[in-house]
Amino acid sequence: MDQHITVDWTSCQAHGLCAELLPEHITLDEWGYPVVDGSPIPPRTRKRARRAAADCPDLALKLGQG
């Protein structure tokens, strides 16, 4: 099953670290909040996606099945 990145908007504080760690799937909007492309995370980038979720200062980024 495919894995996707999601954002918990009630927790996100727009630090932007996720876009630095996973730029091929996450960009930042004009206020610095993440914009997730919604595509499945390929196996070659899952390790970095897990790191991005774990390193989020607010733990607002989630990697899950979907």
PDB file of N, H, CA, C and O in Angstrom:
ATOM      1  N   MET A   1       0.842  -1.189   0.000  1.00  0.00           N
ATOM      2  CA  MET A   1       0.000   0.000   0.000  1.00  0.00           C
ATOM      3  C   MET A   1       0.882   1.245   0.000  1.00  0.00           C
ATOM      4  O   MET A   1       1.958   1.257   0.598  1.00  0.00           O
ATOM      5  N   ASP A   2       0.422   2.271  -0.664  1.00  0.00           N
ATOM      6  H   ASP A   2      -0.452   2.262  -1.150  1.00  0.00           H
ATOM      7  CA  ASP A   2       1.183   3.514  -0.778  1.00  0.00           C
ATOM      8  C   ASP A   2       1.211   4.280   0.538  1.00  0.00           C
ATOM      9  O   ASP A   2       0.272   4.223   1.331  1.00  0.00           O
ATOM     10  N   GLN A   3       2.313   4.998   0.749  1.00  0.00           N
ATOM     11  H   GLN A   3       3.076   5.044   0.104  1.00  0.00           H
ATOM     12  CA  GLN A   3       2.434   5.872   1.905  1.00  0.00           C
ATOM     13  C   GLN A   3       2.369   7.319   1.428  1.00  0.00           C
ATOM     14  O   GLN A   3       2.878   7.664   0.362  1.00  0.00           O
ATOM     15  N   HIS A   4       1.729   8.157   2.246  1.00  0.00           N
ATOM     16  H   HIS A   4       1.316   7.876   3.112  1.00  0.00           H
ATOM     17  CA  HIS A   4       1.545   9.565   1.919  1.00  0.00           C
ATOM     18  C   HIS A   4       1.923  10.425   3.115  1.00  0.00           C
ATOM     19  O   HIS A   4       1.882   9.978   4.261  1.00  0.00           O
ATOM     20  N   ILE A   5       2.290  11.661   2.825  1.00  0.00           N
ATOM     21  H   ILE A   5       2.323  12.024   1.894  1.00  0.00           H
ATOM     22  CA  ILE A   5       2.564  12.652   3.863  1.00  0.00           C
ATOM     23  C   ILE A   5       1.288  13.453   4.104  1.00  0.00           C
ATOM     24  O   ILE A   5       0.614  13.860   3.158  1.00  0.00           O
ATOM     25  N   THR A   6       0.964  13.675   5.362  1.00  0.00           N
ATOM     26  H   THR A   6       1.512  13.344   6.131  1.00  0.00           H
ATOM     27  CA  THR A   6      -0.142  14.553   5.727  1.00  0.00           C
ATOM     28  C   THR A   6       0.342  15.548   6.781  1.00  0.00           C
ATOM     29  O   THR A   6       1.358  15.323   7.439  1.00  0.00           O
ATOM     30  N   VAL A   7      -0.388  16.641   6.932  1.00  0.00           N
ATOM     31  H   VAL A   7      -1.213  16.824   6.397  1.00  0.00           H
ATOM     32  CA  VAL A   7      -0.033  17.682   7.888  1.00  0.00           C
ATOM     33  C   VAL A   7      -1.173  17.858   8.871  1.00  0.00           C
ATOM     34  O   VAL A   7      -2.334  17.972   8.476  1.00  0.00           O
ATOM     35  N   ASP A   8      -0.840  17.878  10.148  1.00  0.00           N
ATOM     36  H   ASP A   8       0.102  17.785  10.469  1.00  0.00           H
ATOM     37  CA  ASP A   8      -1.811  18.206  11.197  1.00  0.00           C
ATOM     38  C   ASP A   8      -1.802  19.733  11.329  1.00  0.00           C
ATOM     39  O   ASP A   8      -0.913  20.306  11.958  1.00  0.00           O
ATOM     40  N   TRP A   9      -2.802  20.377  10.728  1.00  0.00           N
ATOM     41  H   TRP A   9      -3.524  19.911  10.217  1.00  0.00           H
ATOM     42  CA  TRP A   9      -2.822  21.833  10.645  1.00  0.00           C
ATOM     43  C   TRP A   9      -2.993  22.499  12.002  1.00  0.00           C
ATOM     44  O   TRP A   9      -2.607  23.656  12.163  1.00  0.00           O
ATOM     45  N   THR A  10      -3.553  21.814  12.970  1.00  0.00           N
ATOM     46  H   THR A  10      -3.867  20.874  12.839  1.00  0.00           H
ATOM     47  CA  THR A  10      -3.686  22.421  14.295  1.00  0.00           C
ATOM     48  C   THR A  10      -2.353  22.463  15.036  1.00  0.00           C
ATOM     49  O   THR A  10      -2.195  23.240  15.978  1.00  0.00           O
ATOM     50  N   SER A  11      -1.392  21.637  14.621  1.00  0.00           N
ATOM     51  H   SER A  11      -1.520  21.006  13.855  1.00  0.00           H
ATOM     52  CA  SER A  11      -0.078  21.602  15.267  1.00  0.00           C
ATOM     53  C   SER A  11       0.987  22.396  14.512  1.00  0.00           C
ATOM     54  O   SER A  11       1.921  22.913  15.126  1.00  0.00           O
ATOM     55  N   CYS A  12       0.859  22.497  13.200  1.00  0.00           N
ATOM     56  H   CYS A  12       0.101  22.077  12.702  1.00  0.00           H
ATOM     57  CA  CYS A  12       1.900  23.097  12.364  1.00  0.00           C
ATOM     58  C   CYS A  12       2.103  24.578  12.718  1.00  0.00           C
ATOM     59  O   CYS A  12       1.147  25.345  12.832  1.00  0.00           O
ATOM     60  N   GLN A  13       3.373  24.951  12.887  1.00  0.00           N
ATOM     61  H   GLN A  13       4.149  24.327  12.794  1.00  0.00           H
ATOM     62  CA  GLN A  13       3.733  26.333  13.187  1.00  0.00           C
ATOM     63  C   GLN A  13       4.603  26.959  12.094  1.00  0.00           C
ATOM     64  O   GLN A  13       5.226  27.996  12.321  1.00  0.00           O
ATOM     65  N   ALA A  14       4.650  26.345  10.926  1.00  0.00           N
ATOM     66  H   ALA A  14       4.144  25.502  10.743  1.00  0.00           H
ATOM     67  CA  ALA A  14       5.329  26.877   9.741  1.00  0.00           C
ATOM     68  C   ALA A  14       6.831  27.075   9.934  1.00  0.00           C
ATOM     69  O   ALA A  14       7.378  28.107   9.547  1.00  0.00           O
ATOM     70  N   HIS A  15       7.492  26.096  10.526  1.00  0.00           N
ATOM     71  H   HIS A  15       7.047  25.257  10.841  1.00  0.00           H
ATOM     72  CA  HIS A  15       8.946  26.171  10.667  1.00  0.00           C
ATOM     73  C   HIS A  15       9.651  25.936   9.334  1.00  0.00           C
ATOM     74  O   HIS A  15      10.729  26.486   9.109  1.00  0.00           O
ATOM     75  N   GLY A  16       9.067  25.131   8.444  1.00  0.00           N
ATOM     76  H   GLY A  16       8.191  24.684   8.627  1.00  0.00           H
ATOM     77  CA  GLY A  16       9.615  24.909   7.110  1.00  0.00           C
ATOM     78  C   GLY A  16      10.660  23.819   6.991  1.00  0.00           C
ATOM     79  O   GLY A  16      11.176  23.580   5.898  1.00  0.00           O
ATOM     80  N   LEU A  17      10.984  23.153   8.084  1.00  0.00           N
ATOM     81  H   LEU A  17      10.565  23.347   8.971  1.00  0.00           H
ATOM     82  CA  LEU A  17      11.994  22.102   8.040  1.00  0.00           C
ATOM     83  C   LEU A  17      11.579  20.964   7.106  1.00  0.00           C
ATOM     84  O   LEU A  17      12.427  20.381   6.430  1.00  0.00           O
ATOM     85  N   CYS A  18      10.306  20.649   7.063  1.00  0.00           N
ATOM     86  H   CYS A  18       9.617  21.123   7.612  1.00  0.00           H
ATOM     87  CA  CYS A  18       9.822  19.555   6.221  1.00  0.00           C
ATOM     88  C   CYS A  18      10.144  19.798   4.751  1.00  0.00           C
ATOM     89  O   CYS A  18      10.519  18.868   4.035  1.00  0.00           O
ATOM     90  N   ALA A  19      10.001  21.030   4.301  1.00  0.00           N
ATOM     91  H   ALA A  19       9.697  21.785   4.882  1.00  0.00           H
ATOM     92  CA  ALA A  19      10.292  21.348   2.897  1.00  0.00           C
ATOM     93  C   ALA A  19      11.791  21.256   2.608  1.00  0.00           C
ATOM     94  O   ALA A  19      12.189  20.934   1.488  1.00  0.00           O
ATOM     95  N   GLU A  20      12.607  21.532   3.599  1.00  0.00           N
ATOM     96  H   GLU A  20      12.284  21.794   4.508  1.00  0.00           H
ATOM     97  CA  GLU A  20      14.055  21.385   3.420  1.00  0.00           C
ATOM     98  C   GLU A  20      14.451  19.921   3.322  1.00  0.00           C
ATOM     99  O   GLU A  20      15.333  19.565   2.541  1.00  0.00           O
ATOM    100  N   LEU A  21      13.802  19.071   4.111  1.00  0.00           N
ATOM    101  H   LEU A  21      13.085  19.360   4.746  1.00  0.00           H
ATOM    102  CA  LEU A  21      14.147  17.654   4.154  1.00  0.00           C
ATOM    103  C   LEU A  21      13.513  16.840   3.031  1.00  0.00           C
ATOM    104  O   LEU A  21      14.041  15.792   2.659  1.00  0.00           O
ATOM    105  N   LEU A  22      12.400  17.298   2.492  1.00  0.00           N
ATOM    106  H   LEU A  22      11.971  18.149   2.794  1.00  0.00           H
ATOM    107  CA  LEU A  22      11.673  16.537   1.476  1.00  0.00           C
ATOM    108  C   LEU A  22      11.153  17.466   0.364  1.00  0.00           C
ATOM    109  O   LEU A  22       9.947  17.534   0.124  1.00  0.00           O
ATOM    110  N   PRO A  23      12.062  18.178  -0.309  1.00  0.00           N
ATOM    111  CA  PRO A  23      11.632  19.195  -1.281  1.00  0.00           C
ATOM    112  C   PRO A  23      10.905  18.649  -2.503  1.00  0.00           C
ATOM    113  O   PRO A  23      10.185  19.394  -3.168  1.00  0.00           O
ATOM    114  N   GLU A  24      11.076  17.369  -2.813  1.00  0.00           N
ATOM    115  H   GLU A  24      11.661  16.764  -2.273  1.00  0.00           H
ATOM    116  CA  GLU A  24      10.383  16.831  -3.980  1.00  0.00           C
ATOM    117  C   GLU A  24       8.907  16.564  -3.713  1.00  0.00           C
ATOM    118  O   GLU A  24       8.158  16.280  -4.647  1.00  0.00           O
ATOM    119  N   HIS A  25       8.475  16.649  -2.458  1.00  0.00           N
ATOM    120  H   HIS A  25       9.084  16.880  -1.699  1.00  0.00           H
ATOM    121  CA  HIS A  25       7.064  16.416  -2.119  1.00  0.00           C
ATOM    122  C   HIS A  25       6.426  17.573  -1.357  1.00  0.00           C
ATOM    123  O   HIS A  25       5.201  17.668  -1.289  1.00  0.00           O
ATOM    124  N   ILE A  26       7.248  18.455  -0.782  1.00  0.00           N
ATOM    125  H   ILE A  26       8.244  18.378  -0.837  1.00  0.00           H
ATOM    126  CA  ILE A  26       6.710  19.535   0.044  1.00  0.00           C
ATOM    127  C   ILE A  26       7.341  20.861  -0.369  1.00  0.00           C
ATOM    128  O   ILE A  26       8.563  20.984  -0.451  1.00  0.00           O
ATOM    129  N   THR A  27       6.492  21.843  -0.625  1.00  0.00           N
ATOM    130  H   THR A  27       5.499  21.743  -0.558  1.00  0.00           H
ATOM    131  CA  THR A  27       6.938  23.213  -0.829  1.00  0.00           C
ATOM    132  C   THR A  27       6.289  24.064   0.259  1.00  0.00           C
ATOM    133  O   THR A  27       5.475  23.566   1.037  1.00  0.00           O
ATOM    134  N   LEU A  28       6.645  25.335   0.311  1.00  0.00           N
ATOM    135  H   LEU A  28       7.306  25.740  -0.322  1.00  0.00           H
ATOM    136  CA  LEU A  28       6.070  26.226   1.313  1.00  0.00           C
ATOM    137  C   LEU A  28       5.202  27.273   0.630  1.00  0.00           C
ATOM    138  O   LEU A  28       5.531  27.763  -0.450  1.00  0.00           O
ATOM    139  N   ASP A  29       4.092  27.609   1.274  1.00  0.00           N
ATOM    140  H   ASP A  29       3.824  27.212   2.152  1.00  0.00           H
ATOM    141  CA  ASP A  29       3.251  28.665   0.724  1.00  0.00           C
ATOM    142  C   ASP A  29       3.830  30.023   1.125  1.00  0.00           C
ATOM    143  O   ASP A  29       4.900  30.094   1.729  1.00  0.00           O
ATOM    144  N   GLU A  30       3.131  31.079   0.790  1.00  0.00           N
ATOM    145  H   GLU A  30       2.261  31.021   0.299  1.00  0.00           H
ATOM    146  CA  GLU A  30       3.646  32.428   1.041  1.00  0.00           C
ATOM    147  C   GLU A  30       3.804  32.763   2.521  1.00  0.00           C
ATOM    148  O   GLU A  30       4.513  33.710   2.861  1.00  0.00           O
ATOM    149  N   TRP A  31       3.164  32.013   3.400  1.00  0.00           N
ATOM    150  H   TRP A  31       2.588  31.244   3.124  1.00  0.00           H
ATOM    151  CA  TRP A  31       3.282  32.230   4.841  1.00  0.00           C
ATOM    152  C   TRP A  31       4.226  31.239   5.500  1.00  0.00           C
ATOM    153  O   TRP A  31       4.418  31.276   6.715  1.00  0.00           O
ATOM    154  N   GLY A  32       4.820  30.348   4.703  1.00  0.00           N
ATOM    155  H   GLY A  32       4.664  30.318   3.716  1.00  0.00           H
ATOM    156  CA  GLY A  32       5.769  29.379   5.236  1.00  0.00           C
ATOM    157  C   GLY A  32       5.162  28.056   5.653  1.00  0.00           C
ATOM    158  O   GLY A  32       5.851  27.217   6.232  1.00  0.00           O
ATOM    159  N   TYR A  33       3.881  27.852   5.369  1.00  0.00           N
ATOM    160  H   TYR A  33       3.321  28.534   4.899  1.00  0.00           H
ATOM    161  CA  TYR A  33       3.228  26.580   5.705  1.00  0.00           C
ATOM    162  C   TYR A  33       3.454  25.572   4.585  1.00  0.00           C
ATOM    163  O   TYR A  33       3.554  25.955   3.419  1.00  0.00           O
ATOM    164  N   PRO A  34       3.535  24.304   4.922  1.00  0.00           N
ATOM    165  CA  PRO A  34       3.810  23.289   3.904  1.00  0.00           C
ATOM    166  C   PRO A  34       2.648  23.056   2.944  1.00  0.00           C
ATOM    167  O   PRO A  34       1.478  23.085   3.326  1.00  0.00           O
ATOM    168  N   VAL A  35       3.009  22.827   1.698  1.00  0.00           N
ATOM    169  H   VAL A  35       3.959  22.804   1.388  1.00  0.00           H
ATOM    170  CA  VAL A  35       2.063  22.418   0.661  1.00  0.00           C
ATOM    171  C   VAL A  35       2.548  21.053   0.195  1.00  0.00           C
ATOM    172  O   VAL A  35       3.597  20.938  -0.440  1.00  0.00           O
ATOM    173  N   VAL A  36       1.777  20.025   0.516  1.00  0.00           N
ATOM    174  H   VAL A  36       0.925  20.118   1.032  1.00  0.00           H
ATOM    175  CA  VAL A  36       2.145  18.645   0.187  1.00  0.00           C
ATOM    176  C   VAL A  36       1.540  18.307  -1.163  1.00  0.00           C
ATOM    177  O   VAL A  36       0.368  18.589  -1.410  1.00  0.00           O
ATOM    178  N   ASP A  37       2.337  17.702  -2.040  1.00  0.00           N
ATOM    179  H   ASP A  37       3.289  17.473  -1.839  1.00  0.00           H
ATOM    180  CA  ASP A  37       1.860  17.411  -3.396  1.00  0.00           C
ATOM    181  C   ASP A  37       0.844  16.265  -3.454  1.00  0.00           C
ATOM    182  O   ASP A  37       0.147  16.121  -4.458  1.00  0.00           O
ATOM    183  N   GLY A  38       0.745  15.458  -2.409  1.00  0.00           N
ATOM    184  H   GLY A  38       1.311  15.575  -1.593  1.00  0.00           H
ATOM    185  CA  GLY A  38      -0.261  14.401  -2.360  1.00  0.00           C
ATOM    186  C   GLY A  38       0.107  13.113  -3.066  1.00  0.00           C
ATOM    187  O   GLY A  38      -0.642  12.137  -3.009  1.00  0.00           O
ATOM    188  N   SER A  39       1.242  13.096  -3.726  1.00  0.00           N
ATOM    189  H   SER A  39       1.851  13.888  -3.773  1.00  0.00           H
ATOM    190  CA  SER A  39       1.639  11.877  -4.419  1.00  0.00           C
ATOM    191  C   SER A  39       2.177  10.836  -3.436  1.00  0.00           C
ATOM    192  O   SER A  39       2.657  11.195  -2.361  1.00  0.00           O
ATOM    193  N   PRO A  40       2.102   9.570  -3.789  1.00  0.00           N
ATOM    194  CA  PRO A  40       2.656   8.529  -2.916  1.00  0.00           C
ATOM    195  C   PRO A  40       4.169   8.724  -2.754  1.00  0.00           C
ATOM    196  O   PRO A  40       4.857   9.166  -3.674  1.00  0.00           O
ATOM    197  N   ILE A  41       4.657   8.389  -1.579  1.00  0.00           N
ATOM    198  H   ILE A  41       4.098   8.030  -0.831  1.00  0.00           H
ATOM    199  CA  ILE A  41       6.087   8.485  -1.306  1.00  0.00           C
ATOM    200  C   ILE A  41       6.750   7.220  -1.859  1.00  0.00           C
ATOM    201  O   ILE A  41       6.445   6.118  -1.404  1.00  0.00           O
ATOM    202  N   PRO A  42       7.646   7.363  -2.827  1.00  0.00           N
ATOM    203  CA  PRO A  42       8.296   6.176  -3.385  1.00  0.00           C
ATOM    204  C   PRO A  42       9.270   5.553  -2.382  1.00  0.00           C
ATOM    205  O   PRO A  42       9.773   6.244  -1.496  1.00  0.00           O
ATOM    206  N   PRO A  43       9.532   4.266  -2.518  1.00  0.00           N
ATOM    207  CA  PRO A  43      10.430   3.583  -1.574  1.00  0.00           C
ATOM    208  C   PRO A  43      11.784   4.267  -1.415  1.00  0.00           C
ATOM    209  O   PRO A  43      12.348   4.258  -0.321  1.00  0.00           O
ATOM    210  N   ARG A  44      12.310   4.851  -2.467  1.00  0.00           N
ATOM    211  H   ARG A  44      11.852   4.858  -3.356  1.00  0.00           H
ATOM    212  CA  ARG A  44      13.644   5.468  -2.385  1.00  0.00           C
ATOM    213  C   ARG A  44      13.677   6.719  -1.506  1.00  0.00           C
ATOM    214  O   ARG A  44      14.754   7.129  -1.074  1.00  0.00           O
ATOM    215  N   THR A  45      12.522   7.336  -1.229  1.00  0.00           N
ATOM    216  H   THR A  45      11.647   7.003  -1.580  1.00  0.00           H
ATOM    217  CA  THR A  45      12.515   8.536  -0.387  1.00  0.00           C
ATOM    218  C   THR A  45      11.801   8.333   0.949  1.00  0.00           C
ATOM    219  O   THR A  45      11.639   9.290   1.707  1.00  0.00           O
ATOM    220  N   ARG A  46      11.378   7.119   1.248  1.00  0.00           N
ATOM    221  H   ARG A  46      11.510   6.342   0.633  1.00  0.00           H
ATOM    222  CA  ARG A  46      10.644   6.886   2.498  1.00  0.00           C
ATOM    223  C   ARG A  46      11.483   7.148   3.747  1.00  0.00           C
ATOM    224  O   ARG A  46      10.969   7.631   4.756  1.00  0.00           O
ATOM    225  N   LYS A  47      12.773   6.828   3.673  1.00  0.00           N
ATOM    226  H   LYS A  47      13.190   6.436   2.853  1.00  0.00           H
ATOM    227  CA  LYS A  47      13.628   7.069   4.836  1.00  0.00           C
ATOM    228  C   LYS A  47      13.687   8.571   5.147  1.00  0.00           C
ATOM    229  O   LYS A  47      13.597   8.968   6.309  1.00  0.00           O
ATOM    230  N   ARG A  48      13.838   9.399   4.112  1.00  0.00           N
ATOM    231  H   ARG A  48      13.912   9.076   3.168  1.00  0.00           H
ATOM    232  CA  ARG A  48      13.854  10.845   4.328  1.00  0.00           C
ATOM    233  C   ARG A  48      12.488  11.363   4.749  1.00  0.00           C
ATOM    234  O   ARG A  48      12.406  12.322   5.517  1.00  0.00           O
ATOM    235  N   ALA A  49      11.420  10.752   4.263  1.00  0.00           N
ATOM    236  H   ALA A  49      11.487   9.973   3.639  1.00  0.00           H
ATOM    237  CA  ALA A  49      10.075  11.152   4.676  1.00  0.00           C
ATOM    238  C   ALA A  49       9.856  10.842   6.157  1.00  0.00           C
ATOM    239  O   ALA A  49       9.265  11.643   6.880  1.00  0.00           O
ATOM    240  N   ARG A  50      10.331   9.683   6.606  1.00  0.00           N
ATOM    241  H   ARG A  50      10.812   9.031   6.018  1.00  0.00           H
ATOM    242  CA  ARG A  50      10.229   9.347   8.034  1.00  0.00           C
ATOM    243  C   ARG A  50      11.038  10.326   8.875  1.00  0.00           C
ATOM    244  O   ARG A  50      10.610  10.736   9.954  1.00  0.00           O
ATOM    245  N   ARG A  51      12.220  10.699   8.365  1.00  0.00           N
ATOM    246  H   ARG A  51      12.568  10.366   7.488  1.00  0.00           H
ATOM    247  CA  ARG A  51      13.049  11.658   9.090  1.00  0.00           C
ATOM    248  C   ARG A  51      12.357  13.020   9.165  1.00  0.00           C
ATOM    249  O   ARG A  51      12.365  13.665  10.214  1.00  0.00           O
ATOM    250  N   ALA A  52      11.767  13.453   8.068  1.00  0.00           N
ATOM    251  H   ALA A  52      11.760  12.929   7.216  1.00  0.00           H
ATOM    252  CA  ALA A  52      11.061  14.731   8.054  1.00  0.00           C
ATOM    253  C   ALA A  52       9.928  14.732   9.082  1.00  0.00           C
ATOM    254  O   ALA A  52       9.741  15.713   9.802  1.00  0.00           O
ATOM    255  N   ALA A  53       9.177  13.635   9.148  1.00  0.00           N
ATOM    256  H   ALA A  53       9.329  12.839   8.563  1.00  0.00           H
ATOM    257  CA  ALA A  53       8.088  13.540  10.122  1.00  0.00           C
ATOM    258  C   ALA A  53       8.629  13.523  11.553  1.00  0.00           C
ATOM    259  O   ALA A  53       8.067  14.169  12.437  1.00  0.00           O
ATOM    260  N   ALA A  54       9.707  12.794  11.777  1.00  0.00           N
ATOM    261  H   ALA A  54      10.163  12.269  11.058  1.00  0.00           H
ATOM    262  CA  ALA A  54      10.278  12.695  13.123  1.00  0.00           C
ATOM    263  C   ALA A  54      10.942  13.994  13.567  1.00  0.00           C
ATOM    264  O   ALA A  54      10.926  14.324  14.753  1.00  0.00           O
ATOM    265  N   ASP A  55      11.529  14.738  12.620  1.00  0.00           N
ATOM    266  H   ASP A  55      11.543  14.470  11.657  1.00  0.00           H
ATOM    267  CA  ASP A  55      12.258  15.961  12.959  1.00  0.00           C
ATOM    268  C   ASP A  55      11.382  17.206  12.998  1.00  0.00           C
ATOM    269  O   ASP A  55      11.859  18.275  13.379  1.00  0.00           O
ATOM    270  N   CYS A  56      10.131  17.097  12.620  1.00  0.00           N
ATOM    271  H   CYS A  56       9.743  16.229  12.311  1.00  0.00           H
ATOM    272  CA  CYS A  56       9.228  18.254  12.676  1.00  0.00           C
ATOM    273  C   CYS A  56       9.166  18.760  14.116  1.00  0.00           C
ATOM    274  O   CYS A  56       8.821  17.997  15.018  1.00  0.00           O
ATOM    275  N   PRO A  57       9.496  20.042  14.350  1.00  0.00           N
ATOM    276  CA  PRO A  57       9.503  20.562  15.720  1.00  0.00           C
ATOM    277  C   PRO A  57       8.157  20.451  16.429  1.00  0.00           C
ATOM    278  O   PRO A  57       8.105  20.366  17.656  1.00  0.00           O
ATOM    279  N   ASP A  58       7.074  20.453  15.662  1.00  0.00           N
ATOM    280  H   ASP A  58       7.117  20.523  14.666  1.00  0.00           H
ATOM    281  CA  ASP A  58       5.733  20.387  16.247  1.00  0.00           C
ATOM    282  C   ASP A  58       5.061  19.030  16.060  1.00  0.00           C
ATOM    283  O   ASP A  58       3.902  18.847  16.429  1.00  0.00           O
ATOM    284  N   LEU A  59       5.806  18.070  15.476  1.00  0.00           N
ATOM    285  H   LEU A  59       6.749  18.218  15.175  1.00  0.00           H
ATOM    286  CA  LEU A  59       5.273  16.744  15.173  1.00  0.00           C
ATOM    287  C   LEU A  59       3.970  16.829  14.387  1.00  0.00           C
ATOM    288  O   LEU A  59       3.040  16.054  14.613  1.00  0.00           O
ATOM    289  N   ALA A  60       3.919  17.790  13.456  1.00  0.00           N
ATOM    290  H   ALA A  60       4.674  18.420  13.273  1.00  0.00           H
ATOM    291  CA  ALA A  60       2.722  18.007  12.653  1.00  0.00           C
ATOM    292  C   ALA A  60       2.716  17.225  11.357  1.00  0.00           C
ATOM    293  O   ALA A  60       1.690  17.149  10.681  1.00  0.00           O
ATOM    294  N   LEU A  61       3.834  16.649  11.008  1.00  0.00           N
ATOM    295  H   LEU A  61       4.668  16.711  11.557  1.00  0.00           H
ATOM    296  CA  LEU A  61       3.946  15.909   9.763  1.00  0.00           C
ATOM    297  C   LEU A  61       3.794  14.418  10.046  1.00  0.00           C
ATOM    298  O   LEU A  61       4.416  13.890  10.968  1.00  0.00           O
ATOM    299  N   LYS A  62       2.975  13.746   9.261  1.00  0.00           N
ATOM    300  H   LYS A  62       2.470  14.174   8.512  1.00  0.00           H
ATOM    301  CA  LYS A  62       2.729  12.319   9.442  1.00  0.00           C
ATOM    302  C   LYS A  62       2.956  11.570   8.131  1.00  0.00           C
ATOM    303  O   LYS A  62       2.608  12.045   7.050  1.00  0.00           O
ATOM    304  N   LEU A  63       3.539  10.405   8.258  1.00  0.00           N
ATOM    305  H   LEU A  63       3.822  10.018   9.136  1.00  0.00           H
ATOM    306  CA  LEU A  63       3.703   9.512   7.111  1.00  0.00           C
ATOM    307  C   LEU A  63       2.854   8.299   7.403  1.00  0.00           C
ATOM    308  O   LEU A  63       3.065   7.615   8.404  1.00  0.00           O
ATOM    309  N   GLY A  64       1.893   8.026   6.536  1.00  0.00           N
ATOM    310  H   GLY A  64       1.721   8.582   5.723  1.00  0.00           H
ATOM    311  CA  GLY A  64       1.013   6.907   6.793  1.00  0.00           C
ATOM    312  C   GLY A  64       0.491   6.272   5.524  1.00  0.00           C
ATOM    313  O   GLY A  64       0.729   6.752   4.416  1.00  0.00           O
ATOM    314  N   GLN A  65      -0.228   5.179   5.715  1.00  0.00           N
ATOM    315  H   GLN A  65      -0.422   4.789   6.615  1.00  0.00           H
ATOM    316  CA  GLN A  65      -0.840   4.450   4.607  1.00  0.00           C
ATOM    317  C   GLN A  65      -2.023   5.250   4.090  1.00  0.00           C
ATOM    318  O   GLN A  65      -2.710   5.944   4.839  1.00  0.00           O
ATOM    319  N   GLY A  66      -2.234   5.134   2.809  1.00  0.00           N
ATOM    320  H   GLY A  66      -1.676   4.570   2.200  1.00  0.00           H
ATOM    321  CA  GLY A  66      -3.393   5.843   2.314  1.00  0.00           C
ATOM    322  C   GLY A  66      -3.597   5.747   0.897  1.00  0.00           C
ATOM    323  O   GLY A  66      -4.555   6.314   0.371  1.00  0.00           O
TER     324      GLY A  66
END
